[in-house]
Amino acid sequence: MALSSTIYKFNIQLSDMNRHVYETLELRVALHPSETCERMLVRVLAYCMNYSQGLSFSKGLCAPDDPDIELLDLSGQRLLWLDVGEPKPERIKKACRQSQAVSVYSFNSKSEAWWAENKALMQTFDAKFYRFTWSELQTLASTIERTLTWSLSVTENELMLLDNNDSVYNLVVESL
C-alpha cells in the first residue's frame, strides 16, 4: 500500500512590502511522502512571496513535468512558473518556453554546489534564481505543526515570520 500525503493547514497574514500585497491566506498544503518539511516550507514561502489572485500549487512531485506553483490566465496560458529545489538546466529551458515568467527557489545543503555547476548556463535563461539559507529552514522545519498560524512580513530579501507560539524567525532569500 502506498503512503499518502500529510496535509498541513497554514493560516497566514501576509504583508509583502515589496509589492504592497496585504492578504490573509488559508492554505492546505500536501507534504508528499518523499518530500522533506524544508521543501514544503519553501513551497509555502515561495507561494507567499509571489502571491496574486489565481496562484496555485500544482500536483507537485506527482506531476514531475509541472511546476511546483503556477499562475494561469483565463485561457490557460501559464503566466508564472515557480520551481523549488535544484532543477536541471533543461527543465528551466522548458519552463522559459512555457511561461512568461520563471523563478527557482533553491534551499538545501547542495544548493551552492548546484549553482556553481550550472550558473553559466542558467544565466542564459530568462529566469530568476533565489536561495534560502539551509540552516534557517532547518530551524523553522523543526517547529512544524499540522496547523500553523503565521504572520509573514516580506521586505526586500528578508522574511520575518511570527508563528502561533510567538516565536520569530528571520529568513534571508539571496538573489543568485
Protein Blocks (a to p, Z undefined) as FASTA:
>chain_A
ZZdddddddddddddfknopacdddddddddfkbcfklmmmmmmmmmmmgcehiacdekj
mlmmbcfbdcddfkopafbdcdedjddfklmmmmmmmpmbdcdddfbfklmmmmmmmmmm
mmmpccddddddfklmmmmmmmgcfbdcdddddehjbccdddfkopacddddddZZ
